[in-house]
Structure formats: structure tokens, C-alpha cells
Amino acid sequence: DVFYVPFCGFFSIGLWYIPIFIFIIVATAFSTNETDGLDGLVGGVLLFAFAALGALAYTQHHYDLTAFTGVIVGALLAFLWFNIYPARFFMGDTGAMSLGVTLGIVAMLTNAGMLLPLIAFILVLESGSVIVQVLSKRFRKKKIFLSAPIHHHFEALGWPETKVTMRFWIISVVTAAIGLIIGLLGK
């Protein structure tokens, strides 16, 4: 029932831990699935997120989680070898959602639930764009983005698929590194 807030410490939140845990699991599963729309996009995003969580697990002496995240990083590297544009095979809903659930669980086991929106920033951005688009269409009867999730918006603007993927990977590695640094300094 303990939840960690960087630079503030540990807080006992009692039974609220259960709905927060469920929210994080569901949010990461669906966000990962929404991000899986371009060849290699979610694979690269998850690669950096799992690497950051693995580093946090190592500093916390959770060597089992460190090894587990290392295996996932290795599997994602192998996946990306064959999934770079043009993809030869696809992750699909089953792979994306299971990796999303795993990401949420590892984040909670490393007390990085508050860091997860930064470590996996692209997942938040993708889901946020869908939520904003749906709410805008419902209440304003107008679209904000040409298409949602936001990676399709950039494609509609004329960006090639590889450009969107590479730029999102760059954003992912930067935000994952910042999240890792905050996680390490906030102890």
C-alpha cells in the first residue's frame, strides 16, 4: 500500500493502491496498443521505457526485475530488427497490450508509477491525442487533429512513416533518460 513520489518520499495510501494499480495497468495496455500503428514505433518506445525501468530496478537491487527487463529489451531489439519499415511481421494487439501491461507492472514493482508518464511519454501523448480528439468531436463537433492518434496526424501532414517513427524514438529516449535521472536523484 506504499506509493513513491520522487523527492517527497513514500506514502501509505491504503486501499487506494488497488485502483491506482489497476488504472496504471489498463492505461499502459491501451496506450501501448494505440501507439502500435507504424512499423517499429511502439517497439522503440517500449525499448527505451523498459531500459529505464531496468536501470531503476538495478539500483533498487531488484536483480530479478533487471534480468526480466533485460530479456524484454533484447526481445524488442530482435523484433525491431525485422520490424523496421517496411515491416516483415507485426506486433498486433496481443503483443502490444501484453507489453503494455508488463510495463505498468514493472513500473509499480519499481515504485516508478509517478515516473511512468515521463518514462513512457509517447504513450501518454498518443492516448492524450485520442482523448482530446474524441472530446472535441463530441462537444465542439470539430476535430483538433487531422487524424488520431497523433502519429497519424503527422502522416496526414505529409511526414513519411519513418520520419514520425524516428522522431518519436528520439523523444522517447530523451524522456526516458530524464525519468531515469529523476528516479535516481529523487531517492
Disulfide bonds with the S-S distance in Angstrom:
none
